[in-house]
Amino acid sequence: MSLGSIFDIAGSGMTAQSLRLNTTASNIANAETASSSTGETYRARKPVFSAVQQSLLNPGQGGMPMAADEGPGAGVRVEGIVESDAELQVRYEPHHPAANEDGYVFYPNVNVVEEMADMMSSSRSFQMNVDVMNTAKSMMQRILTLGQQ
């Protein structure tokens, strides 16, 4: 695996984790958004990722597997963002401005504790990809100085 493909892999991971952080932040920001109907209520969103094969990342180079039992993985692709189908929270709050005619208010299906765990996980994954890029950069700089000695 070349250092250039390491940059591609880490870059795709950083892009994926950045999107994951953004969707998590959006979920947390809308966690207490009230609505008078289920159709208007915000629903938690999650990104869907898939593996990118080495042959797609570097056509013509034929990817080398990273381990004996592992295929030639070479990064992450964002397939899309899906809305959660979990139950919405329904609360009886007849004095709330967004209450329907029966006095019920609908709140998003966002679990803030789960979202915070996702945020920490994606933040750490992003940082690990930054560290991989910095290590690859350092290796490239050392390679360039080999001929100078």
N, C-alpha and C positions, 0 to 999 in steps of 0.2 A: 504494500500500500504506500503510495507516495505521500509526501507532506502536503501537496496541493489537495489531494482528496481528503486528508484529515481536516483541512480548512473547510472544505465543502460539507463534510459530515457535521462538524461542530457548528458551522453556520446554519445548517438546516435545523439542528437541535435548538439553537438560540432563537430562531424564528418561531419554531413550534412552542417553546416555553414562553416566549413573549406573548404569543396569542393566548396561551393558557392563562397567563397572568392577567391579561386584559379582560378575558371572559369572566374570570374569578372576581376581579374588581367590579365589573358590571353587575354580577350577581349580588355581591355584598352591598353595593350602592342601592340596589332595588329591593333588598330583603324586606323592608317595611313599607313598600309602596302599596297603598290600599286601593281597592277597586270595588265597584258595585256589581260586577258580573264576571263570570269565569272567562269570557272571551276577551276582556280588556286586561286581565291580570297578567303581570309579568311572570314568565316561567324561566326557571334556572336553565342556563345554557352550558354545554360542555363541548370542547373541541374533539374531533375524531382524527386520530393520526394513523398513518400506515408507514411501513418500512419501504425505503427506496432501495432497489437493488443496485449493486455496484455497476452492473453492465449498463443500467440506465443513466447513471451519473457520469461515467466515463466510457462512452461507446467505443468499441474497438480495442479496449485494453483488457477485457476479460477479467473480471474481479477475482481476487484471491479470497477464499474464505478466511475469516478471522480465527476460527477454531474448527476442529475436525467435524463436530456435529452441527455447526452453524452454517447457514447459507451466506452468500456474499452480500450481507447487509451494508448499506452505505449512507444511512441517514434517515430522515423523517420527512414525510410529506403531510400537510394538513389536508384532509379529505373534506372537511366541512365542520359546521357547528350544528349540533342538534339540541332541541329543547327537551327538557326532562318531562316525562309523563307521570311523575309522582303526583300524588294528591295535593291540591291547593289547600291552604289553611283557611278555614271558614270560622269567623268569630262573630258572636252576637254582640254588636255594638250599635244599638239603635240611635245614639246621639252623634255618631260619627258622620261627618259631611258626605262621605262616600257610601254610606249604608244604603242598601236597596230597600224596597217597600216593606220587606219583612224584618228589617233591622240587621241584616247580615252584611259583613264586610269580607271581601276575599283578599287574602294576602298571598304572595308568591310562595312557591314550593322550594325556597332557598334555605338550606341548613347552614347557618353561618359558621358553626364549628367545623363542618366538613369543608367549607370554602376556605377557611383559614388554614386548614391542613393542606389543601391543594395549593394554596398560595405559597406556603413554606416549601413544599416539595418542588414546585415549579421554579421558585427563586433559587433553590439550591442546585437544581438541574441546570438552570441557566448559568450559574456561577461555575459549575463543573465544565461546561462547554467553553466558557471564557478561559478557564485554566488550561484546557486542552489546546486552544488556539495560541495562548501565550507560550506553552511548552513547545509547540511546533514552530512558532516564530523564533524562539531561542535556539532550537536545533538548526534551523535554516541559517541563522546568523553564525553559528559555530561552524557549520559546513563551509560557509563563505570564507572564514578566516583560516581554514586548514591549509590552504595553499600559500599563505603569507608567511608561514614559519619556516 
